[in-house]
């Protein structure tokens, strides 16, 4: 019984890490998929991102590939 509970907890933790926010950005305008914070945003990052995994926060997001932080100025909230 303990093994089953441990396996379930591990699978939940792994699943939460596997489903992150995905960003598509061009010229400082970004659109996000699977984000808990916003659907699109105006940022200070002017690089082009295509389906990059990011970690979102209310005021910024972090590109997980290179740990770059991008500040968010304007947002459209997630529903």
C-alpha positions as CSV (number, residue, x, y, z in Angstrom):
1,X,0.0,0.0,0.0
2,X,2.8,2.4,0.8
3,X,4.5,1.7,-2.5
4,X,1.3,2.6,-4.4
5,X,1.0,5.9,-2.5
6,X,4.7,6.7,-3.2
7,X,4.3,5.9,-6.9
8,X,1.2,8.1,-7.1
9,X,2.9,11.0,-5.5
10,X,6.0,10.7,-7.7
11,X,3.9,10.5,-10.8
12,X,2.0,13.7,-9.8
13,X,5.3,15.5,-9.2
14,X,6.7,14.4,-12.5
15,X,3.5,15.3,-14.4
16,X,3.5,18.8,-12.9
17,X,7.0,19.4,-14.2
18,X,6.2,18.0,-17.6
19,X,3.3,20.3,-18.2
20,X,4.8,23.8,-18.2
21,X,3.9,27.0,-20.0
22,X,4.9,27.3,-23.6
23,X,5.8,30.7,-25.0
24,X,5.9,32.1,-28.6
25,X,7.5,35.5,-28.8
26,X,8.4,38.0,-31.5
27,X,9.4,41.6,-31.0
28,X,8.5,41.7,-27.3
29,X,5.0,40.4,-27.8
30,X,4.5,36.9,-26.4
31,X,1.6,34.4,-26.4
32,X,1.5,31.6,-23.9
33,X,0.0,28.1,-23.8
34,X,-0.8,26.3,-20.6
35,X,0.0,29.4,-18.5
36,X,-1.8,29.9,-15.2
37,X,-1.0,33.6,-15.2
38,X,-1.7,35.1,-18.7
39,X,-2.5,34.3,-22.3
40,X,-0.4,37.0,-24.0
41,X,1.9,39.7,-22.8
42,X,4.1,42.7,-23.8
43,X,7.6,42.1,-22.4
44,X,11.1,43.5,-22.4
45,X,12.5,40.4,-24.2
46,X,12.8,41.1,-27.9
47,X,14.2,37.7,-29.0
48,X,12.1,35.3,-31.0
49,X,10.9,32.2,-29.1
50,X,9.1,29.3,-30.8
51,X,7.4,26.9,-28.5
52,X,9.9,27.5,-25.7
53,X,9.1,26.1,-22.2
54,X,8.9,28.9,-19.6
55,X,8.0,29.3,-16.0
56,X,5.5,32.1,-15.5
57,X,5.0,34.4,-12.6
58,X,2.7,37.5,-12.2
59,X,5.5,40.0,-13.1
60,X,7.9,38.0,-15.2
61,X,8.6,34.7,-16.8
62,X,11.8,32.7,-17.1
63,X,12.9,30.9,-20.2
64,X,14.0,27.5,-18.9
65,X,16.4,26.8,-21.7
66,X,18.8,29.6,-20.7
67,X,17.3,30.9,-17.4
68,X,16.7,34.4,-18.8
69,X,14.2,36.5,-17.0
70,X,11.8,38.6,-19.0
71,X,9.7,41.3,-17.3
72,X,6.0,41.5,-18.2
73,X,4.5,45.0,-18.8
74,X,1.0,44.4,-20.1
75,X,-1.0,41.2,-20.0
76,X,-4.2,39.5,-21.1
77,X,-5.2,37.3,-18.2
78,X,-5.7,33.5,-18.5
79,X,-9.3,32.3,-18.2
